[in-house]
C-alpha cells in the first residue's frame, strides 16, 4: 500500500521535475513610460481614479524612487490589471533607453511635472535643456545677492499650523468633521496629502473654499484645552450634507473625526519686520502646546494677551533676567492670535527659561 502511494506521488511530480518549468502565472499589466506621463495620469487611465496613484507607486518602489518623477522608457507594473500593457512610444520620442553618463546622470530625460509637487529636473544635455535649467555659473554670481532678498518674518504655514487654546468647558467652533475617505481603495488609517476626504457639514462651503482641519489635543489643568491644526483641505465637490475635499497641507496626523472650519487667509508680508518699542505690554505664559518637560526652540507658548489687546502676528515678546533687568533671556514671536490670547513660538533662549507663569514684555511691534 505504501509503495503504491509513493508511486502515484512520483507520477504527479515527475512531469514538473523533468520539464524544469514553474507553474504558469497570469501576466501582469505593465506600462512603458512616455513623455509627460505621471503617476496621477496612469491611475486615471487604469483605475479611473487619479487618487489611486499610490497603488502604482507602492508596486514600483524599486523603479520609482520619488513619485514626483517617472521617466520615459521606465517599465511600470499596474497592479490588478492584466493584458493591458502599453509599449508604444510617440513618434517624436526616441525609442532607445536613456543612457548613463560617467557622472551617473540620465541624458535625454524631459522634465516631468505632476499635480502633487514640483522638483528641479535632473541635469540634461545641452540640446535638451528646458526652461527649468539652472546654470551653476549664474547661481554663483547671484549667491551674495540672495542674502539681500526680503523675506516674510512669519510664513503662512507657520500661521495655519499654529495651535491655539479654548475654554475648559467649551467645544471648538467648527463647520463640520471628517467622515472618512472619499471613494474606495485606501486602507490606511491616516489621511495624507492629496487624499480625498468626506467632510460632514450642515451648511456646505463653496467649491474652492479652503478648510482648516484640527482637533482638541489635550487639557492644561485649570487653564484650557489645546487645539492642534492637522492640515488644510480644499473643497472639490458638494453633496447632500457633506463635501468632498482634497488635502493640500498636512501639519499633524489627520484622522476621521477631526474638525473643519473655514481657513482665515493670511498674507505674508515680505520686507515688513517688527520694530523696536519701549514700555511694551506685559503678558503671562499660560502654558504650552506640547506636553514636553523642557522647552526648546520652536515650541509654542500661549500668552494671555490677544487681538483685543493690540497683539498682532509677528510681534515679539522678550523675557528679561531678574538679576539684570536689561539682559534678554529669551524671545517669543507671535504666530497666531485670537481675541484674548496669542500663540508664540520660541525664537531664542539662554536656558530652559520659559515656564508657565513667567511674565514677558512686548519688545518689537509689527508696523
TABEL-V400092 format. One line per field, one symbol per residue. ss: DSSP state (A for helix, B for strand, O for the rest). phi: phi as a letter, one per 20 degrees, with the letter a starting at -180 (. if undefined). psi: psi as a letter, one per 30 degrees, with the letter a starting at -180 (. if undefined). A space follows every 10 residues. Layout:
ss = ???
phi = ???
psi = ???
This chain:
ss = OAAAAAAAAA AAAAAAAAAO OOOOOOOOOB BBOOOOOOAA AAAAAAAOOA AAAAAAAAOO OOOOOOOOOO OOOOBBBOOO OOOOOBOOOO OOOOOOOOOB OOOOOBOOOO OOOBOOBOOO OOOOOAAAOO OOOOOAAAAA AOAAAAOOOO OBOOOAAAAA OOOBBBOOOO OOOOOBBBBB BOOOOOOOOO BOOOOBBBBB BOOOOOOOOB BBBBBBBBBB OOOBBBBBBB BBBBBBBBOO OBBBBBBBBB OOOBOOOOBB BBOOOOOOOB OOOBBBOOOO OBBBBBBBOO OOOOOOOOOB BBBOOOAAAO OOOOOBBBBB OOOOOOOBBB BBBBBBBOOO OBBBBBBBBO OOOOOOOOBB BBBBBBO
phi = .fffffffff ffeggffffm degfdffefc cefcgmfcfg fffffedlbf feffffffec ffddfcffcc cgnfddfdgm ccmcfdcfdf fedfefffde efeneeemdf fcdcfdpcbf ffgcfgfcfd fefdfgffff fefffffeff cefcefffff dffbccffdd effbdrbfeq fendnddffd ecgmfecddf cfcgeffnfe deeabfebde gmdrdeddfd rccdfdcdde mbcdcdfdcc dbfecgofec bgeffdefdf mdcfdfcdmf fdcdfercfe effdecgnfd dddecbffen fcfofcdcde fffcgeeeea cddfcbbdfd bcdcefebae bfeecgnfed cfdccfe
psi = eeeeeeeeee eefeeeeefg klkklkkkkl kjklkgklee eeeeeffgjf fgffeeeffh ffejekffjk kkfkjkkjkg kkggkkflkl egkkfllklk lffgkkkgkl kjklfhllkk llkllefgka fgkjjeeeee egeeffffkk lkfkleeeef gkllkllegk lkklfalkfa lklafjgkfl klkgkklkjk kejkllkfkk kkkllkelkj kgdakkkjkf akkkkelkaj gllklkkfkk flkklkfklk lkkkkkkkjk gjlkkklkhl lklkjfalel glekklkflk lklgkaefgg klkflkkkjl leejffkkfl kkkkfkkaef lkkkkjelkf aifjlkfkkl kkfkkk.
